[in-house]
Amino acid sequence: MASPAQQLPPGWAAEWDQNAQRYLFIGECLASPGLLDNVASLDNALETATGRTQWEPPFLDPEAMNRAASVSPPPAQTLHHTKRRQYAPGQTQVYYGADTVVPPPGPAYGAVPAPTVQQPQLFTPGLAAGDGQFAQQQGAPQPGAVPYYGAPAQGEPEYINAPGFGQGPAYQPPGVNALADQFSHMNVGQKGLRLFTTNLLAAPPEPLELHRPPPDIVLPPNSCLSNSPFANSDPSYQRSTLNAIPTSNSLLQKSKIPLGLIITPYRSLKEGDEPVPLITDTVIARCRRCRTYINPYVQFIDGGNRWRCCMCSMSNEVPQLFDWDQVRNQPGDRWARAELNHGVVEFVAPTEYMVRPPQPAVYVFLIDISHNAIQSGMVATATRTILENLDRIPNEDNRTKVAFIGFDISLHFFSLPADAAEPSMLVMSDIDDVFLPKPTDLLVNLTESRPAIENLLSRLNEMFQDNHTIGSALGPALQAAFKLMAHIGGKIQVLSASLPSVGAGALKNREDPKVLGTSKESALLQPASPFYKTFAIECSRAQVSVDMFLFSSGYQDVATLACLPRYTAGQTYFYPAFNAARTEDAIKFAHEFGEVLAMPIMLEAVMRVRASKNLRMSAFHGNFFVRSTDLLAMPAVPQDLSYAIEIQIEDNITAPFVVLQTAVLHTTCYGERRIRVITTALPTTNNLSDVFASADQIAIATLLANKAVERSLTHKLEDARDAVFNKMVEVLSAYKASMTAAGAGASAQLAISENLKMLPVLLLGLLKNVGIRQSAQIPPDLRAYAQCLLTTLPSQLLIPYIYPNFYSLHNMPPECGTVGEHGVIMPQPLPLTSERLERHGLFLIEDGQTIFLWVGRDAVPQLIMDVFNLPSYEVLRGGKTTLPVLDNPFSQRVNAVIQKTREMRRGAYWPHLYVVKEDGEPPLRLWALSCLIQDRADVLPSYQQFISQLRDKVSANSLFSVNGSSY
């Protein structure tokens, strides 16, 4: 039988690629004969080849077989291409023995990945056997599908032959067109989703899997106007739990995978991130019917004068100025417009998007000045931080306003006139009927009153140094701040060090150790007073947002106070047992508070998510107030705050792809009205295997974390845990029934798709998280704060929070901790099990909120000296610490890894560092070991026990369904 290379259509040749050990087929009219000379790998070949280069053989027709050109046969041996990075053995250093550093006897622990054991591939009906590796799919148009850019006919606009224009195919030369038609019938060059099955019983968790991108979005050809790689929004802004949407609700229910959207509309920009394109000409094209913003997935019709909406198919006129360059005052290139090339854009809004002129940024600081707050050093640290960050507070237009109110059991207002350097204080003892004692000079311009503000901040702590008043009138202080700023809107920054005890919103200590771990515990996580929710809704109407910074050595009722940020789109920060005398406590608070002050915030915002026909937003999770059925009111949108939205399929979807678009109308803190638009296009499918292959385990875990917290508040903590476990059982049962040969009955395997194999361990981490963990030892404040984090952290922060990072430092490769092409090189993460701990080792465990440095009891003196500058393990003390930077390479590398850990993620958080000795204080050891979620802990199962529980439950469900179907 002739080889594939001998069965080529005319105009094609085949060359054997020695690197990839397979044929590369080249359209000779378009590809250079020397192309392979510059191709280093299979990936590069696909990326650098022309539109007529492919690995799959072209369409074969009988006539072409007679004219086939013969080529040399390939070598007999076939090698498999692999993408796994290998570390060369023997390239690391390990601390062993006495005071010297010697190479390890064999591969260093954690430096060389263990050889992958090839597991038997589970049978997947209807799918070709794979190689066990993910296929690399690209969402961009594939080879053979790129339209020809011909010259426009006489008198036609330039965009007539632009990519994807109109309804019909773009013009191509006859020969190429015929080949393209042949290829399209066979899907040659089109990469689809490929499903690979994994047996969870034989495939332990691999932490590196969590760093992979989500499954590729494989859109139909010509569904996008643009060839831009940015046409779909980046997953860090918006990601779906499924990257192929089922065409019917019954198909979605069959998969048991929840359909939802995870949105972080204002994620911060790290070094190297592309800024969001800003469209300044105020030309905004929107659908007349569904109000969708024009995006890369619309169609231009009627000679380019109209465009068809990708959601409701309404025909709309193209604005007259859409093709005009207002900067150069000349005709512009339509196809260069950002909204047709980018999935995330921001428009400068015209006046019709404004109810009132853009508001200035307003910050009202409510500072607890009671005895507890002064003694803990909170007031001194807070005022110093504000003073040091006055220049970082957004104020480019010099319109920013600030006010300061102190409170204990009375309210202390500070008058800060612009023409005086000395502030004056007005005290209000009657807190039952709060009013403003002075109509002016309380809320002042930051620039004009700068001398008085600086004077106040430098003296405030001294003014109340001898204050022995115990108690907190937080409620009245909030009412006063609201009266001060309700006509403008802005942010209230609350710094509170004790439980509100007098006036409106007074709370009682309801912490009861007997209730912890029982069915009544969830009551402690619900607000104790209706005042805070009612007040928060008033704030939302007046465009006032509240941030809470809570410091207390005792019970503070975080569950109740967190209502304010929850309904006003603010954030909660918690510092239990804060004491500024500990340098680490002061640094953490000062860093996080400073970052919040410097953060560019989006004011008086409303957010709406639109979707294609037959998709509906059914539930919303996050910090906002739902003003109408689908309009989310957010008085201020901080950076890196995440929102989860559940989606319902109402009727069968007939379109080849759907579009989800998030629009946030807001005022920048610099006084400009803008609209941020985030667009994601996803293909539809009626194939259950595509649904599983497209599932995004990171987005699913994020959505389930939000749902679990909500269920713990409306029902019980136990119900939340059961719901998470049962959802995993449902997904595994659905996969077993539909995708494997052992669809019914007991099985020795636990099958799941390759792209979901980390979902069980992520959900185990969620079940062991402080927010919903089964325990009678977790204080209500800590649990309530953990639930705040679970519902607000973006995926980049949430995943390490439920599945921490675990590194071996004593034997990390020599390049780790040094600066590489993308910053500091991090060690390879280890599975979260204490089996990886070594008695002579140094390990780092971190969850984004806390960093633990675990020191083995047999650590050699040289390691202790190099890292801690101490003579031996015995003199090392555990606990909260700051690591010294010493004059030796290992110390500098360890410090670089810790610094990178603190800086690599988005958000204001600054994790504490704790040194944990293997034989040190039991509470600290247990806290650190609780991060190793694959181990058994107390009543909580190990990963292997969890997987066994899942298998037993799945098998029982299968047997039940078989027995039930016989009746």
ROLUMVO-778958 format. One record per residue (C-alpha): residue in one letter; x, z negated, y. Coordinates in steps of 0.1 Angstrom, whole numbers, padded with zeros to 4 digits, always signed. Layout:
N
AXZY...
***
This chain:
967
M+0000+0000+0000A+0013+0009+0034S+0024-0020+0057P+0005-0027+0089A+0033-0010+0108Q+0026+0022+0090Q-0011+0023+0100L-0008+0027+0137P-0030+0048+0161P-0012+0074+0183G+0008+0060+0212W+0017+0028+0193A+0050+0016+0177A+0060-0014+0158E+0092-0035+0162W+0102-0064+0140D+0109-0096+0161Q+0137-0115+0144N+0129-0147+0162A+0092-0148+0153Q+0097-0131+0119R+0067-0107+0124Y+0058-0074+0139L+0052-0068+0176F+0030-0038+0182I+0038-0019+0214G+0018+0007+0233E+0047+0030+0240C+0032+0045+0272L+0030+0010+0288A+0057-0011+0272S+0095-0008+0276P+0113-0001+0243G+0138-0028+0252L+0111-0054+0258L+0121-0075+0228D+0156-0079+0241N+0143-0103+0267V+0118-0121+0245A+0130-0155+0234S+0100-0167+0214L+0065-0158+0203D+0051-0176+0233N+0073-0156+0257A+0065-0124+0240L+0028-0130+0246E+0033-0140+0282T+0058-0114+0292A+0045-0084+0273T+0024-0058+0291G-0013-0054+0287R-0008-0032+0256T+0015-0055+0237Q+0001-0077+0209W+0009-0094+0177E-0023-0083+0159P-0022-0047+0145P-0043-0023+0166F-0076-0009+0153L-0070+0014+0124D-0089+0047+0121P-0085+0072+0092E-0069+0099+0114A-0044+0075+0128M-0033+0065+0093N-0022+0101+0086R-0001+0102+0118A+0014+0067+0114A+0050+0063+0122S+0071+0045+0096V+0094+0016+0105S+0119-0005+0086P+0104-0030+0062P+0107-0066+0072P+0130-0090+0056A+0116-0107+0025Q+0117-0142+0038T+0089-0154+0061L+0095-0183+0085H+0067-0202+0102H+0068-0206+0139T+0067-0242+0151K+0063-0258+0185R+0072-0294+0176R+0101-0307+0196Q+0129-0322+0174Y+0155-0347+0186A+0189-0341+0171P+0199-0371+0149G+0229-0392+0158Q+0224-0386+0196T+0213-0421+0204Q+0228-0455+0209V+0216-0487+0193Y+0225-0523+0200Y+0237-0538+0167G+0260-0565+0155A+0279-0585+0180D+0288-0573+0215T+0295-0537+0209V+0274-0506+0209V+0277-0485+0178P+0258-0455+0165P+0231-0463+0139P+0235-0455+0103G+0213-0425+0103P+0186-0413+0127A+0179-0438+0155Y+0146-0457+0152G+0120-0439+0174A+0145-0411+0184V+0138-0386+0156P+0102-0379+0146A+0096-0386+0110P+0092-0354+0090T+0056-0342+0090V+0040-0345+0056Q+0019-0314+0049Q-0015-0326+0039P-0038-0305+0018Q-0060-0284+0041L-0096-0293+0039F-0119-0265+0031T-0138-0252+0062P-0166-0227+0052G-0165-0194+0070L-0131-0199+0086A-0098-0183+0076A-0071-0207+0065G-0049-0217+0094D-0014-0229+0096G-0024-0264+0106Q-0013-0258+0142F-0034-0252+0173A-0036-0216+0184Q-0027-0213+0220Q-0057-0198+0238Q-0057-0188+0273G-0088-0188+0296A-0074-0158+0315P-0084-0122+0306Q-0067-0111+0274P-0046-0080+0267G-0067-0049+0266A-0094-0064+0289V-0077-0060+0323P-0095-0034+0344Y-0077-0005+0358Y-0071-0008+0395G-0079+0028+0405A-0079+0041+0441P-0113+0038+0457A-0133+0069+0463Q-0135+0084+0498G-0155+0061+0521E-0158+0033+0495P-0147-0003+0504E-0114-0014+0489Y-0132-0040+0467I-0153-0014+0447N-0126-0012+0420A-0115-0048+0422P-0114-0069+0390G-0148-0076+0376F-0167-0058+0405G-0203-0049+0398Q-0220-0046+0364G-0203-0017+0347P-0168-0015+0333A-0140-0005+0357Y-0126+0030+0355Q-0098+0036+0330P-0080+0067+0317P-0098+0082+0287G-0071+0075+0262V-0067+0039+0271N-0105+0035+0274A-0111+0047+0239L-0085+0023+0225A-0100-0006+0245D-0134+0002+0230Q-0120+0002+0195F-0102-0031+0201S-0133-0047+0216H-0153-0040+0184M-0127-0059+0164N-0120-0086+0190V-0084-0075+0189G-0064-0093+0216Q-0093-0118+0222K-0084-0153+0211G-0112-0175+0200L-0115-0211+0192R-0099-0220+0158L-0110-0250+0139F-0086-0270+0118T-0096-0299+0097T-0077-0332+0093N-0081-0359+0068L-0080-0392+0088L-0070-0412+0058A-0038-0393+0055A-0031-0385+0091P-0019-0416+0111P-0024-0415+0149E+0002-0396+0168P+0004-0408+0205L+0018-0375+0217E-0015-0359+0208L-0030-0376+0238H-0007-0357+0261R-0020-0323+0249P-0042-0303+0272P-0079-0302+0263P-0092-0273+0240D-0089-0240+0258I-0119-0225+0276V-0123-0191+0261L-0147-0172+0284P-0162-0138+0275P-0143-0108+0289N-0150-0099+0326S-0170-0131+0332C-0147-0139+0361L-0141-0119+0392S-0105-0130+0394N-0074-0130+0372S-0063-0162+0389P-0052-0190+0365F-0069-0214+0389A-0104-0198+0386N-0116-0227+0365S-0111-0262+0378D-0082-0282+0365P-0093-0309+0340S-0080-0336+0362Y-0108-0328+0387Q-0136-0320+0362R-0137-0319+0324S-0165-0315+0299T-0168-0333+0266L-0174-0298+0251N-0156-0266+0262A-0181-0244+0244I-0217-0253+0252P-0243-0251+0223T-0270-0226+0230S-0297-0251+0219N-0303-0288+0220S-0308-0288+0182L-0273-0275+0177L-0259-0301+0201Q-0278-0328+0182K-0265-0315+0149S-0229-0320+0161K-0238-0356+0174I-0212-0351+0201P-0224-0363+0235L-0225-0337+0262G-0212-0349+0296L-0190-0343+0326I-0161-0364+0338I-0155-0359+0375T-0127-0371+0398P-0134-0351+0429Y-0107-0367+0450R-0077-0372+0428S-0045-0380+0446L-0018-0354+0447K+0015-0362+0430E+0048-0343+0437G+0044-0308+0424D+0006-0307+0424E-0011-0278+0441P-0031-0289+0472V-0068-0279+0472P-0073-0246+0492L-0090-0252+0525I-0113-0225+0539T-0115-0229+0577D-0136-0200+0588T-0169-0218+0582V-0182-0188+0563I-0200-0203+0534A-0220-0182+0510R-0247-0200+0490C-0275-0190+0467R-0308-0190+0485R-0327-0204+0455C-0305-0229+0437R-0280-0235+0466T-0249-0228+0444Y-0217-0221+0463I-0201-0187+0458N-0174-0189+0431P-0152-0168+0408Y-0181-0163+0383V-0207-0145+0405Q-0212-0108+0404F-0211-0084+0434I-0238-0057+0433D-0253-0031+0456G-0220-0017+0466G-0206-0051+0473N-0232-0060+0499R-0249-0085+0477W-0239-0110+0451R-0258-0123+0420C-0257-0161+0414C-0241-0171+0382M-0266-0199+0377C-0300-0186+0385S-0293-0148+0388M-0308-0146+0423S-0295-0117+0444N-0281-0129+0477E-0266-0111+0508V-0229-0114+0514P-0223-0129+0548Q-0212-0104+0575L-0180-0123+0582F-0171-0127+0545D-0147-0096+0548W-0134-0105+0582D-0101-0123+0588Q-0108-0145+0618V-0072-0156+0622R-0059-0120+0626N-0092-0107+0640Q-0092-0078+0617P-0109-0067+0584G-0098-0091+0556D-0093-0087+0518R-0123-0101+0501W-0104-0106+0468A-0079-0129+0485R-0105-0154+0495A-0099-0188+0479E-0134-0194+0468L-0132-0162+0446N-0099-0173+0430H-0100-0211+0428G-0123-0234+0408V-0116-0262+0434V-0119-0254+0471E-0128-0272+0503F-0148-0257+0531V-0148-0268+0567A-0185-0273+0573P-0203-0257+0603T-0226-0278+0625E-0257-0272+0603Y-0241-0296+0577M-0240-0324+0602V-0269-0349+0609R-0247-0365+0636P-0212-0359+0650P-0185-0369+0625Q-0180-0406+0625P-0146-0423+0631A-0129-0443+0604V-0140-0479+0607Y-0124-0509+0589V-0138-0544+0591F-0117-0571+0575L-0134-0602+0561I-0107-0627+0555D-0113-0660+0536I-0096-0687+0556S-0107-0717+0536H-0082-0743+0522N-0078-0724+0489A-0070-0691+0506I-0044-0706+0529Q-0027-0727+0502S-0024-0698+0478G-0007-0677+0504M-0034-0650+0503V-0040-0651+0540A-0003-0649+0549T+0003-0620+0525A-0028-0601+0536T-0022-0604+0573R+0015-0594+0568T+0004-0564+0547I-0021-0552+0573L+0005-0556+0601E+0031-0536+0581N+0006-0509+0573L-0011-0504+0607D+0007-0471+0611R-0004-0459+0577I-0041-0465+0583P-0056-0430+0588N-0057-0426+0626E-0043-0392+0635D-0070-0386+0661N-0068-0421+0676R-0105-0428+0669T-0101-0454+0641K-0118-0487+0649V-0111-0521+0633A-0125-0557+0634F-0115-0590+0619I-0138-0618+0609G-0125-0650+0592F-0148-0672+0572D-0149-0705+0554I-0183-0724+0558S-0184-0710+0594L-0177-0675+0608H-0147-0669+0631F-0150-0638+0652F-0119-0624+0671S-0122-0607+0704L-0095-0581+0708P-0099-0565+0743A-0078-0534+0750D-0064-0548+0782A-0052-0581+0768A-0024-0590+0744E-0039-0624+0734P-0070-0624+0711S-0097-0650+0716M-0117-0667+0688L-0155-0674+0687V-0167-0697+0660M-0203-0695+0646S-0213-0727+0627D-0250-0717+0623I-0249-0692+0594D-0286-0692+0587D-0294-0666+0614V-0263-0645+0619F-0258-0627+0652L-0229-0611+0671P-0216-0636+0697K-0201-0609+0718P-0214-0573+0720T-0180-0558+0729D-0144-0563+0720L-0151-0573+0684L-0150-0537+0669V-0121-0521+0688N-0100-0490+0689L-0069-0494+0667T-0047-0476+0692E-0060-0491+0724S-0061-0527+0712R-0028-0525+0692P-0010-0554+0710A-0039-0578+0705I-0043-0568+0669E-0006-0573+0662N-0007-0607+0679L-0037-0618+0659L-0022-0607+0625S+0011-0624+0632R-0006-0658+0641L-0037-0659+0619N-0022-0678+0590E-0007-0704+0614M-0040-0708+0632F-0056-0721+0600Q-0026-0737+0584D-0042-0772+0585N-0077-0760+0576H-0089-0784+0548T-0124-0769+0547I-0135-0760+0511G-0163-0735+0507S-0172-0699+0514A-0199-0683+0535L-0192-0648+0522G-0229-0637+0524P-0233-0645+0561A-0198-0629+0568L-0210-0597+0551Q-0242-0597+0572A-0221-0601+0604A-0198-0572+0594F-0229-0551+0587K-0244-0558+0621L-0211-0549+0637M-0207-0514+0621A-0242-0503+0608H-0246-0479+0637I-0214-0461+0627G-0206-0468+0590G-0172-0473+0575K-0155-0497+0551I-0157-0535+0548Q-0125-0549+0532V-0134-0583+0517L-0106-0608+0508S-0122-0638+0491A-0104-0667+0474S-0134-0688+0462L-0169-0687+0449P-0195-0681+0477S-0211-0715+0481V-0231-0717+0514G-0256-0695+0532A-0271-0662+0519G-0257-0651+0486A-0245-0686+0476L-0236-0687+0439K-0232-0715+0413N-0206-0718+0386R-0223-0705+0355E-0193-0702+0333D-0202-0719+0300P-0176-0719+0272K-0204-0725+0246V-0220-0691+0255L-0189-0671+0251G-0189-0650+0219T-0227-0654+0215S-0256-0630+0222K-0262-0648+0255E-0228-0638+0269S-0240-0606+0284A-0261-0626+0308L-0228-0638+0324L-0220-0601+0331Q-0251-0595+0351P-0256-0603+0388A-0266-0639+0393S-0282-0632+0427P-0303-0603+0439F-0287-0607+0474Y-0257-0586+0466K-0275-0556+0452T-0301-0556+0480F-0274-0559+0506A-0254-0531+0489I-0283-0507+0491E-0287-0515+0528C-0250-0507+0532S-0254-0474+0514R-0282-0463+0537A-0260-0471+0567Q-0229-0454+0553V-0211-0487+0548S-0188-0491+0518V-0174-0524+0505D-0140-0531+0487M-0136-0564+0471F-0102-0582+0467L-0108-0613+0447F-0083-0642+0443S-0092-0674+0426S-0077-0701+0404G-0112-0708+0392Y-0145-0691+0384Q-0154-0665+0411D-0183-0646+0395V-0167-0612+0395A-0198-0598+0378T-0220-0606+0408L-0196-0597+0436A-0187-0564+0419C-0222-0552+0427L-0211-0545+0463P-0185-0519+0454R-0206-0505+0425Y-0235-0495+0448T-0215-0486+0479A-0188-0464+0461G-0161-0490+0467Q-0135-0506+0444T-0129-0541+0430Y-0094-0556+0427F-0089-0589+0409Y-0060-0613+0412P-0066-0643+0389A-0046-0675+0397F-0030-0657+0427N+0000-0676+0442A+0021-0659+0468A+0049-0684+0461R+0055-0662+0430T+0072-0631+0444E+0056-0609+0418D+0021-0619+0428A+0028-0612+0465I+0044-0578+0457K+0015-0567+0435F-0012-0575+0460A+0008-0562+0490H+0015-0529+0472E-0021-0524+0461F-0037-0535+0494G-0012-0513+0513E-0020-0483+0492V-0058-0488+0498L-0052-0491+0536A-0032-0459+0536M-0056-0440+0514P-0073-0410+0531I-0110-0418+0525M-0140-0395+0525L-0168-0409+0546E-0206-0406+0545A-0205-0385+0514V-0232-0372+0491M-0225-0355+0457R-0247-0332+0437V-0239-0315+0404R-0256-0282+0397A-0257-0264+0364S-0269-0231+0349K-0304-0227+0338N-0317-0250+0310L-0290-0276+0317R-0300-0309+0335M-0280-0339+0347S-0298-0368+0328A-0277-0399+0335F-0250-0410+0360H-0223-0436+0356G-0199-0448+0383N-0198-0465+0417F-0225-0449+0438F-0262-0452+0446V-0286-0426+0432R-0306-0416+0463S-0329-0391+0445T-0331-0376+0410D-0297-0360+0413L-0282-0368+0447L-0255-0395+0446A-0249-0414+0479M-0213-0425+0485P-0206-0441+0519A-0169-0437+0512V-0151-0420+0484P-0118-0435+0475Q-0091-0414+0458D-0089-0415+0420L-0123-0429+0414S-0140-0413+0384Y-0177-0406+0376A-0193-0397+0343I-0225-0377+0341E-0245-0370+0309I-0260-0335+0305Q-0292-0325+0286I-0300-0291+0272E-0337-0286+0281D-0342-0252+0265N-0323-0225+0246I-0295-0209+0266T-0293-0171+0264A-0264-0165+0288P-0229-0159+0274F-0215-0187+0296V-0227-0215+0318V-0214-0228+0351L-0212-0264+0363Q-0206-0270+0399T-0200-0303+0418A-0203-0303+0455V-0193-0332+0477L-0203-0331+0514H-0183-0356+0534T-0165-0364+0566T-0127-0368+0565C-0112-0399+0580Y-0098-0376+0606G-0133-0366+0618E-0139-0332+0602R-0170-0324+0581R-0161-0307+0548I-0175-0297+0515R-0154-0300+0483V-0167-0276+0456I-0155-0279+0420T-0166-0252+0396T-0162-0251+0358A-0173-0222+0337L-0178-0227+0299P-0187-0203+0272T-0218-0208+0251T-0219-0207+0213N-0244-0208+0185N-0217-0216+0160L-0213-0253+0151S-0176-0248+0143D-0170-0237+0179V-0187-0268+0191F-0164-0290+0171A-0133-0270+0179S-0140-0272+0217A-0146-0310+0218D-0124-0328+0243Q-0116-0363+0228I-0103-0376+0261A-0135-0368+0279I-0157-0381+0250A-0138-0414+0250T-0142-0417+0288L-0180-0410+0286L-0185-0435+0257A-0166-0462+0277N-0191-0458+0305K-0220-0458+0282A-0207-0489+0263V-0204-0509+0296E-0239-0499+0306R-0253-0509+0272S-0236-0543+0273L-0254-0550+0306T-0288-0538+0296H-0287-0551+0261K-0259-0572+0245L-0222-0569+0240E-0227-0566+0203D-0251-0537+0209A-0225-0519+0229R-0199-0523+0201D-0224-0511+0175A-0233-0481+0196V-0196-0470+0199F-0190-0475+0161N-0222-0457+0152K-0215-0427+0174M-0181-0423+0156V-0199-0425+0123E-0225-0399+0134V-0198-0374+0145L-0179-0378+0112S-0211-0375+0092A-0221-0344+0110Y-0187-0328+0105K-0186-0337+0068A-0221-0323+0063S-0216-0291+0081M-0179-0282+0081T-0165-0294+0047A-0171-0285+0011A-0179-0321+0003G-0209-0320+0025A-0229-0347+0006G-0220-0377-0014A-0190-0399-0015S-0156-0384-0008A-0120-0395-0010Q-0113-0379+0024L-0126-0385+0059A-0126-0352+0076I-0126-0344+0114S-0114-0315+0134E-0078-0315+0145N-0087-0318+0182L-0107-0350+0175K-0083-0368+0153M-0073-0393+0180L-0110-0401+0188P-0113-0429+0162V-0082-0447+0174L-0093-0443+0211L-0127-0459+0202L-0110-0486+0182G-0090-0493+0214L-0122-0494+0234L-0138-0519+0209K-0107-0541+0213N-0106-0538+0251V-0113-0570+0270G-0144-0554+0285I-0164-0554+0252R-0141-0570+0226Q-0157-0595+0202S-0142-0629+0212A-0152-0664+0223Q-0120-0668+0244I-0124-0642+0272P-0134-0657+0306P-0164-0639+0321D-0144-0629+0352L-0118-0612+0332R-0144-0594+0311A-0164-0583+0342Y-0133-0570+0359A-0123-0550+0327Q-0158-0535+0328C-0152-0524+0364L-0120-0506+0353L-0137-0490+0323T-0163-0474+0346T-0141-0463+0375L-0107-0453+0361P-0100-0416+0358S-0091-0404+0323Q-0054-0404+0332L-0056-0442+0338L-0084-0450+0313I-0067-0436+0282P-0036-0458+0284Y-0059-0487+0293I-0076-0485+0260Y-0047-0470+0240P-0015-0484+0256N+0019-0468+0256F+0046-0484+0233Y+0083-0475+0236S+0114-0486+0218L+0141-0491+0245H+0171-0504+0226N+0176-0472+0207M+0161-0446+0231P+0179-0413+0233P+0206-0412+0260E+0187-0389+0283C+0157-0413+0285G+0157-0432+0318T+0178-0405+0335V+0164-0379+0359G+0155-0346+0344E+0137-0315+0356H+0104-0333+0359G+0116-0367+0371V+0126-0396+0349I+0127-0388+0312M+0105-0412+0292P+0111-0422+0256Q+0088-0409+0229P+0057-0432+0225L+0053-0450+0192P+0021-0458+0172L+0006-0491+0183T+0015-0512+0153S+0038-0542+0150E+0054-0525+0120R+0075-0507+0146L+0088-0539+0161E+0124-0548+0151R+0138-0583+0153H+0169-0571+0172G+0150-0547+0195L+0138-0543+0230F+0103-0527+0234L+0080-0518+0263I+0042-0520+0260E+0020-0510+0289D-0016-0502+0296G-0015-0492+0333Q-0025-0527+0344T+0003-0548+0327I+0038-0541+0314F+0052-0562+0286L+0089-0562+0277W+0091-0575+0241V+0125-0590+0232G+0132-0596+0195R+0146-0630+0184D+0178-0614+0169A+0186-0594+0201V+0224-0594+0204P+0240-0611+0234Q+0253-0578+0248L+0217-0565+0251I+0205-0596+0269M+0235-0595+0292D+0230-0558+0300V+0193-0561+0308F+0187-0597+0320N+0223-0607+0331L+0220-0638+0308P+0245-0649+0281S+0221-0651+0252Y+0185-0648+0239E+0182-0686+0239V+0185-0690+0277L+0160-0662+0283R+0127-0673+0297G+0094-0655+0291G+0067-0648+0316K+0060-0629+0348T+0093-0616+0362T+0112-0590+0382L+0139-0573+0362P+0173-0572+0379V+0191-0539+0385L+0226-0544+0371D+0257-0524+0373N+0255-0509+0339P+0239-0476+0327F+0215-0493+0302S+0200-0516+0329Q+0196-0487+0352R+0178-0466+0325V+0155-0495+0316N+0146-0501+0352A+0140-0464+0357V+0116-0463+0328I+0097-0493+0342Q+0096-0477+0377K+0084-0444+0363T+0057-0463+0344R+0044-0478+0376E+0045-0446+0396M+0036-0418+0372R-0002-0424+0373R-0027-0419+0401G-0042-0449+0418A-0031-0480+0438Y-0024-0502+0408W+0010-0520+0405P+0013-0535+0370H+0029-0569+0366L+0059-0571+0343Y+0060-0599+0316V+0090-0607+0294V+0077-0617+0260K+0100-0634+0235E+0092-0629+0199D+0092-0667+0193G+0080-0675+0229E+0048-0689+0242P+0019-0682+0218P-0007-0671+0244L+0017-0646+0260R+0028-0633+0225L-0009-0628+0215W-0017-0611+0247A+0011-0586+0242L+0003-0581+0206S-0033-0575+0214C-0022-0542+0229L-0010-0530+0195I-0045-0520+0186Q-0037-0505+0152D-0030-0541+0139R-0055-0565+0127A-0063-0592+0153D-0086-0622+0147V-0119-0608+0135L-0110-0572+0147P-0099-0547+0121S-0067-0528+0118Y-0068-0490+0122Q-0066-0485+0084Q-0095-0510+0079F-0114-0493+0107I-0110-0459+0091S-0120-0474+0057Q-0152-0488+0074L-0159-0454+0089R-0154-0437+0055D-0177-0461+0037K-0204-0458+0063V-0201-0419+0063S-0203-0419+0025A-0233-0442+0025N-0250-0420+0050S-0243-0389+0029L-0257-0405-0002F-0288-0417+0017S-0295-0382+0030V-0291-0367-0005N-0314-0393-0021G-0338-0390+0008S-0340-0353+0006S-0351-0354-0031Y-0384-0371-0023
***
